[in-house]
Amino acid sequence: MGIQVVFVHGIRTSATMWRAQLSHLAERGVAATAVDLPGHGSRMSEAFVLDAAMATIDDAVRDAAARGPVLLVGHSMGGLISIAYAGAAGSPPPVAGFIGASCTAFPRGAGLAAYRFLARRFNALPDKGLWLTTQMLAATLPDETRFDFAAGGYAFDAQDVALASLAALDLAADVHRLRMPLWWINGQFDQLRPQERLFTRLTPHSELIVVPRTSHLVTAMRPRVFNALLDLAVATLEQGAPQPS
């Protein structure tokens, strides 16, 4: 039974953001899947509902767990929701390891309000900020991943609802309940780094890895580095996985 990897995308984007990682793992023979959350990607026509997002992750994790230990990997909003899922009170889900990328900040207060304000301002533009987003990606991402964030479409209409939903999460308690091998991965210039030290104090068994010269889009800006860290996590779980008799 080999390690199974489940990827959860960030806000506005979709499962396509993980193409570089899915390709890398396929070359190594590691099974992996990437989900689309409600209101995103192939599910753009659906409303974003937090419970449905949790159910999407749970369905993918439990399906993968039937074939082997699961490494859950979430980026940004997907990372925050994955924390709430993996660290929920009660019977823990079958998550053997967790990578939280660009998600070491509690979504509340002035920070969340400012993010929602900016999202609304972008949505008020004629193209909902698509031109600016395209220019930013062209300036920061390598050719091999530049189009992955947009390939599944941008979930502009789901942004504000999704951001508001995050405020309902009790992430401090959820983070504290994470007991599996755990890696926090941030870019050096990531806007969701502010509370990374608190996250590591709440999870003393975790590792914090900061990728130099990298933004919030660490998975796409430095795909080879992120893939190497994926390999590290997979190898760690393989060492602890039951061996076939």
C-alpha positions in Angstrom: 0.0 0.0 0.0 1.7 3.1 -1.2 1.4 6.7 0.0 -1.6 8.5 -1.4 -1.4 12.3 -1.8 -4.5 14.6 -1.8 -4.1 18.2 -2.9 -6.5 21.1 -1.9 -6.2 24.3 -3.9 -6.4 27.9 -2.7 -9.0 30.6 -3.2 -10.0 31.6 -6.8 -8.0 28.9 -8.4 -8.6 25.1 -8.9 -7.1 21.7 -9.0 -5.1 22.8 -12.0 -2.7 24.7 -9.7 -1.2 21.3 -8.7 -0.3 20.2 -12.2 3.5 20.4 -11.6 3.1 18.4 -8.4 0.8 15.8 -10.0 3.2 15.3 -12.9 6.2 15.0 -10.5 4.5 12.4 -8.3 3.3 10.4 -11.3 6.9 10.2 -12.6 7.8 8.8 -9.2 4.9 6.3 -9.1 3.2 8.0 -6.2 -0.6 8.1 -6.4 -2.1 11.6 -6.1 -5.4 13.4 -6.7 -6.4 17.1 -6.6 -9.9 18.2 -5.7 -12.0 21.1 -6.8 -13.8 22.8 -3.9 -17.4 24.2 -4.4 -17.5 27.3 -6.5 -14.1 26.6 -8.1 -12.8 24.9 -11.2 -15.1 22.2 -12.6 -17.6 23.2 -9.8 -17.7 26.9 -10.6 -21.5 26.9 -10.9 -21.9 25.8 -7.3 -22.1 28.1 -4.3 -19.2 27.9 -1.9 -20.3 26.3 1.3 -17.8 25.4 4.0 -19.5 22.2 5.0 -19.5 21.1 1.3 -15.8 22.0 1.1 -15.0 19.8 4.1 -17.1 17.0 2.6 -15.1 17.3 -0.6 -11.8 16.8 1.3 -13.2 14.0 3.4 -14.5 12.1 0.3 -11.1 12.4 -1.3 -9.1 11.5 1.8 -11.3 8.4 2.7 -11.2 7.2 -0.9 -7.4 7.5 -1.0 -7.0 5.9 2.5 -8.5 2.7 1.2 -5.3 2.3 -0.8 -2.7 3.6 1.6 -1.6 6.2 4.1 -2.7 9.7 3.1 -0.6 12.8 2.8 -3.0 15.8 2.7 -1.5 19.0 1.1 -3.4 22.3 1.2 -2.4 25.7 -0.1 -3.7 29.0 1.3 -7.5 28.8 1.8 -7.2 25.1 1.0 -4.6 24.8 3.7 -6.8 26.5 6.3 -9.8 24.4 5.5 -7.6 21.3 5.6 -6.3 22.2 9.0 -9.9 22.5 10.2 -10.7 19.1 8.6 -7.6 17.2 9.9 -7.7 18.8 13.4 -11.4 18.6 14.0 -12.6 17.5 17.4 -13.8 13.9 17.7 -12.6 10.9 15.8 -9.7 12.0 13.6 -9.9 11.5 9.8 -7.4 9.1 8.2 -4.7 11.6 7.5 -1.2 10.2 8.0 0.7 13.4 7.2 0.0 17.0 6.4 1.6 19.8 4.4 0.2 23.3 5.0 1.5 25.7 2.4 1.1 29.4 2.7 -1.6 29.1 5.5 0.1 30.1 8.8 -2.3 32.9 9.7 -5.6 33.0 11.5 -8.3 34.4 9.1 -10.0 37.0 11.3 -10.0 40.6 12.4 -8.4 43.4 10.4 -6.4 41.2 8.2 -9.4 39.3 6.9 -11.4 42.5 6.6 -8.7 44.0 4.4 -8.4 41.0 2.2 -12.2 41.0 1.7 -12.2 44.7 0.9 -9.5 44.2 -1.7 -11.3 41.3 -3.2 -14.5 43.3 -3.5 -12.6 46.2 -5.2 -11.0 43.8 -7.7 -14.4 42.3 -8.4 -15.8 45.8 -9.1 -13.4 46.2 -12.0 -14.8 45.5 -15.5 -12.7 42.4 -15.8 -12.7 41.6 -12.0 -9.0 42.2 -11.9 -8.1 39.5 -14.5 -5.6 41.8 -16.3 -3.8 42.6 -13.1 -3.7 39.0 -12.1 -2.4 37.9 -15.5 0.4 40.5 -15.3 1.4 39.5 -11.8 1.6 35.8 -12.8 3.6 36.7 -15.9 6.1 38.6 -13.8 6.6 36.1 -11.1 5.9 32.5 -12.3 8.1 30.4 -14.5 6.8 29.2 -17.9 6.2 25.7 -16.7 3.6 26.7 -14.2 2.4 30.1 -15.4 -0.9 29.0 -16.8 -1.8 26.4 -14.2 -3.5 28.8 -11.9 -5.8 30.1 -14.6 -6.4 26.8 -16.4 -9.5 25.9 -14.3 -10.8 29.4 -14.4 -10.9 32.0 -11.7 -13.6 31.7 -9.0 -14.1 35.5 -8.6 -17.7 35.1 -7.5 -16.8 32.7 -4.7 -14.1 34.8 -3.1 -16.0 36.9 -0.6 -18.3 34.1 0.6 -15.3 31.8 0.9 -13.3 34.4 2.9 -16.2 35.1 5.2 -16.7 31.4 5.8 -13.1 31.1 7.1 -13.8 33.4 10.0 -16.1 30.7 11.5 -13.2 28.3 11.9 -11.6 27.7 15.3 -8.1 27.2 13.8 -6.2 27.6 17.0 -7.9 24.6 18.5 -7.7 22.7 15.2 -4.0 23.3 14.8 -3.3 22.2 18.3 -5.0 18.8 17.6 -2.8 18.0 14.6 -0.7 15.0 15.7 0.5 13.6 12.4 3.9 14.4 10.8 3.5 18.0 9.7 5.2 20.5 7.5 4.5 24.3 7.3 5.9 25.6 4.0 5.9 29.4 3.3 7.5 31.7 0.8 9.8 34.3 2.1 7.5 37.1 1.0 4.3 35.3 1.8 1.5 37.5 3.2 0.2 34.6 5.3 3.5 34.2 7.3 2.8 36.4 10.3 1.8 33.7 12.7 4.0 30.9 11.5 5.9 30.9 14.8 2.7 30.5 16.7 1.6 27.6 14.4 4.9 25.9 15.1 4.6 26.4 18.9 1.1 24.8 18.7 2.6 21.9 16.8 6.0 21.3 18.3 6.5 18.1 16.3 6.1 20.1 13.0 8.8 21.5 10.7 8.7 25.1 9.4 10.3 25.6 6.0 10.6 29.1 4.4 11.5 29.1 0.7 13.8 32.1 -0.1 12.8 34.7 -2.8 9.3 33.2 -3.1 5.8 34.7 -2.8 2.5 33.3 -1.6 2.4 31.1 -4.7 5.2 28.9 -3.5 4.0 25.8 -5.2 4.2 27.5 -8.7 6.9 30.0 -8.2 9.5 27.4 -7.0 7.9 24.1 -8.2 11.1 22.1 -8.0 11.7 23.1 -4.4 8.2 22.4 -3.5 8.3 19.0 -5.2 11.5 18.1 -3.3 9.7 18.9 0.0 6.8 16.7 -1.2 9.4 13.9 -1.7 10.6 14.5 1.8 7.1 14.2 3.3 6.4 11.1 1.2 9.6 9.4 2.2 8.9 10.2 5.9 5.5 8.6 5.7 6.9 5.6 3.8 9.3 4.9 6.7 6.4 4.7 9.1 4.0 2.9 6.8 3.2 -0.8 7.4 5.3 -3.0 5.2 3.6 -5.7 3.0 4.0 -9.2 4.4 
